[in-house]
């Protein structure tokens, strides 16, 4: 077989590989598929990066092995020297640039979707503190506060754009929800904003992902996604049953102390239980 047909077959295999992989059930590579359009796109982007890494890394490793065995020392004679393979040099110069540009472009598209701020139908403020979470609803009396083992539960509507303001009262915390494929820092003196539109009702677990002190490992929370009608009914109940004085006090300063005894770890420690 001449060298040209061999190169042609290798090029065709490289071009057809993405099409063949597209028909396979691609593994998740340890990431949730997501419960919103943006989180699902993030999941697909992660799959693409993982596959690209496997192809590039695996191909490089195979070429190294081929060179090791093909050109291993067989005698003391100097082997034939070759240089200036122009087509090959053009290929391995251009191909990495194309791969990087492709991955960068895909990242920009997905990141723009994640950071977009469409018109919101609801607003929630998230306040992180050592070592718990506070969820308040601007324009309503609903206030949810929980520390360490209390695992506070935020309530939000499904199929609606919900705008969030994320702040911290003390140190840097990490707001992370695995099933949303989403993580943001809660930083003192800075408000981070983002929007969720969750398409599937259920209860989703979250936690702090930034080492923030002694009880960082207990800083869990839950997000309960309900239908818009259930969300409005829940807000109405909160407004009717929460005294204005209590709501005002809860929206103000938070007592940052913990119990004298060491808190026990929450019962749930796994993700994905809806």
N, C-alpha and C positions, 0 to 999 in steps of 0.2 A: 504494500500500500504506500503510495507516495505521501509526501508530507502535506501537500495541499488538500487532498480529500480528508486527511486526518484532522487538519485544522478546521475544515468546513463542518465536519461532524461535531467537533467540540463546540464550535460557535452555535450550531443549531441546538445542541443540548443545553447550552447556557440560556438561550432565548426561550426555549420551551419549558425550562424548569419552573418559572413562575406560574405558567398556565397549568402545569401538572399539579403544583402545590395548591393552586386555587381550588381544585376539585377535591382536595383532601379535607378531612376534619382536623383542622389545625389545633394543636393543644393550646391551653390558656397560658402556659408558662407561669403559673402561680398567681394570676391576676383575675379579679372578678370580671364577669362580662358586663356588669353595670346595669343600672335600672333607669337610666335616662339616655337621651340621644348623645349628649356630650360624653358621658361616662363610657358608653359603648364604643364611640369613636376613639376614645383614649385606649380602650381595650384592644381595638384593631391596630392602632398605632404601635402599641407594645408588641403585639404579635409580629408586625412587620419588622420592627427593630430586632426582635429575637431571631426571626428567620434570616434576616440579612446578616446578623452576627454569626449564626451557625454556618451559613454558606461561605462567608468570607473567611471565618476562622478555620472551618473544616477544610476549605480549599487550600488555604495556606499551609495547614498541617500536612495535607496529602502531598503537596508539592515539595515540602521539606523532606518527607519520607522518601519520595521518588528520587530526589537529588542525592540523598544519603546512600541509597542502595544502587542507583544507576551509576553514580560516579565515585563509588568507594574505591579505595586504592587496590589495584590488582597487581601492580608491579612497580618497580622503581622508575619505569619509563614515564616521561612526561606525556600526558594525553594530548590529543589534538585540541588546539586552542581556537575558539570561535568568538566573534564579537559582532556588534552592530547588527542585531536582528531587528531591523526597523519596525516591521509590523508588530512584533511582540512588545517592543519598547513603547510604541504608541498606545497599544492596548492597556498595558499596566500603568501607564501614566494617565490616560483619559478615564478608564473605568472607575478608579477610586473617586475621582472628581465627580463623576456622574452619580455614584452611590451617595456621596455626601450631600450633593445638591438635592437629590430625591428625598432623602431622609429629612433634610432641613426644611424643604418645602412642605412635606407632610406634617411636620411638627408645627410649623407656623399656622397651617390651616386649622389643625385641631386645637392649638392653644388659643387662637382667635375665637373659636367657638366656645371654649371653656370660659374665657374672660369676658365674653360679650355681656352687655347689660341691657337686655330687652325690657320693655315696659312690664312692671311687676304687678301682680294682683294681691300680693301679701308682702309684709315686711316683718323681719325678725332680727333682733339684736342678740348676739352671742357674746357673753362676757366670760373670759377664763380667769381663774384665780387659783392660788394654792389652797386646796387642791380639789377644785370642783368647777362647776359650770353654772351659769345663770342665763336663762332664756327669757327675754321680754318681748312684748308685742306692741310696738308704737301705736298709740291711739286706743289701746285696750288695757284693762287691769291685769290681764293674765301675766303672772310671773312664776317661773319655775327655777328653783335653786336647789342644788344638791352637791354634797361633798363626799369624797372618798367612796365609801360603800353605799351611798344613797342612790347612785346611778340615775341622775335626773333624766327625764324623758321629754324631749322637745316634740311638739305636735305641729305638723305642717300639712298643707293640702297637696293632693296629687294632681297632675295634669295642669298645673298653674305655675307661672313664673313667680318664684319666691325670692325676694331680695334680702340679703343678709349683710349685716354689719358685724365684723368680728374685731373685738378689742380685748386687751388684757389689763388687769388691775395692778399687776406686780412685775412678773418676769415673763420671758418668752415661753409661750406654750404652743403646742401643735394640735390643730383641729383636723382630725382624720376620720373618714368614713370609708371603709374598704369597698362596700357595695356601690359607692358613688365614684370610686376611683378618683378620690379628691383629697387633697391635703393643703392646708394653709397655716402660716404662722399667725398666732395671736401675739401682737407686740405692744408693749406699753407705749403710750403716746402716739400710736398709729392705728388708724382704722382700715382694715382690709375689707373690701366689698366683693361680693360674688353673687351669682344667681343659680338656683337649682330649679329644674323642672323634672320632677320624678314621675315616671309613668306607671309605677307599680306600687300599690298600697302594701303596707307591711311594717314591721319593726326592724330597724337596722342599727347595728351596734357601732359605736365609735369610741375613740380614746385620744388622749394626749400623746403625741409622738415626739415631743421635745423634752429632754430631761430637765425637770423644773423643780427638783427638790426631793425631800424625803419620801413623800407618798405619791410620786409621779406614776408609779405602776398601778395605782388604784384610781386614777383619774379617768373613769369611764363615763359614758353617757349613751343614751338611746335616742333614736329619731323615729317617731311614729308617724307614718304617712297615711292619711285618711282621705276620703272623698271630700270634695269642696263643700258639700252639704254638711257632712259630719264636722268639718273644720269650723264652719260658721256657727253650728250649734254648740260646739265646744267653747268657742269664744264668747258666745252669748251667756253660757252658764258661768264662765269665769267672770265676766263683767257683772253678772247679777249677784254672785256669791262672794266676791272678793271685796272687802271693805277698802274704800279709797285710801285710808290711812295706812293699811297694811301694804297695799300696792306701792304707795309712795315710799314707804320705808324699805321695801325689798328692792325697789329700783335704785335706791341710794347706796349707801355703804354696805359692804358685806363683811360680817365677822369672819376673819381669816383664820381663826384658831381651829384646831381639831381637838377631838376628845383626848383625854389624858392617856387612855389605853391605845395601843397600836391597832389601827383598823384591820379588820379581816378582809381577805381578798374577795371580790364579788363572785357570786356563784357561777356566772357565765363568763367564759374566757374564749369562746370560739366565735367566729364570724359566720354570717350567712343564715342564721336561724331567724326566719321571718314568721 
